[in-house]
Amino acid sequence: MLDTLLHWLETLNPVLVHVINFLLLTLEGIGLPFIPYEASMLALGLMVQNGSTQLWEAILIGTLGNTLGNVIGYYIGPRGLRMIPQKTQEKLGLMQIQRLLERYGPWMAVISRWFGPLRTLFILYARQAGLRPLPYIACSFIGALTWTAVWQLGMWLGGLAFVQIWHRYQLYGVIGLVVVGVPAYLIYRRVRANRQAREAVSSADKPETPLPE
C-alpha cells in the first residue's frame, strides 16, 4: 500500500503539491475550520522521504501560507466581529479574548496557534485589540513556523501514525505546555518585578548631583 502511494506521488509535480499545501494552509491560517491540510502535508512528508522535495521547502512554504492567512484574518476580523452584537460577545465571554490580546500583545499569536478553534477568535480580535501589523505579522510567522515544522516533521517521520497520535494526545500536550509554561511565566514576572524594585531602590538611594553655581 505504501509502495503504491509512494509510486503515485512520484508521478505528481512537487511544485503543484506545494501550491496546494500553501493555499490550504492559507485558508487554515485565516481560521476557517475543516480545512484538509493534513492530506497535503502528508503528501509532502512522503515526497521528502522519496527525495522529490526538501523538508525545509515544505516547512518554509507552509509557514508563509499560514502566515498569509493570519494576516488576512487580521484585516477582515473587525468586519466579521461587527456581525456579532456587542452584548452577544460579552455574554459569550468573547471580550476576554480581546483583553488577553491587549494585555499580552502580539505574543498571543504564537501561544494561540496551538489551541485549535480558539485561535480563530484571537485572529479576529487582533486588530480590534490594537495590535500593530508588523509585530503581529512577526509573531504570527513564529507561531506558524513552529506549528508547521512540528506537523511537517511528524508527517515526514511518522506519516499517518503521526496524525493518529496527534489527534489522540494533542490535548495532553497542550495541558503539559500550560503546566510548564504558566509557572515559568509567573516566575519570569516575579524575577522581573524584583529586579525593577531593586533598580528603583538603587535609583532612589543615589545622591542628587548638585547643580553648578
C-alpha angles and dihedrals in degrees: 000000000000092000089052091050092048090049090051091049089054088064093056125090107246090211090059092050090050090051092050091048091048092053094045093049090047090057090044089049091057086060099252113155129233096026107160095224091139091075095054093043090049090051090051091047090055091044089055088053093054094042098248092126141003127260093229090054092054092048095045097045092045091049092052091050093049092047091050089053090052090052092049090050090049092058099040094042098090091051091052092047092053087066089063114071115240092239090053091051090052094047091051091048092241092136088070087070091057092048091052090052092048091049102042100026128205093342086081085073088066097043097043091051087081097049102077116213093012088066091070090063092050090052094048094047097043098092094039089053089060100253110161117236100241098050089043093051092047093051092042088055091052091049093046092047095053094043095045092046092053092047096044093045089050092050091049096048102030110017114186091357089063091054091052093047092046095053092044099046107022091101090056090048092053091047090050090049090052093046091054099033101048096054090043090053093047091050090049091051091048093050091047092049091049091049092050090048091052091048090050091051091046091051091049092051094053112102115243115252108244116240115247113256 
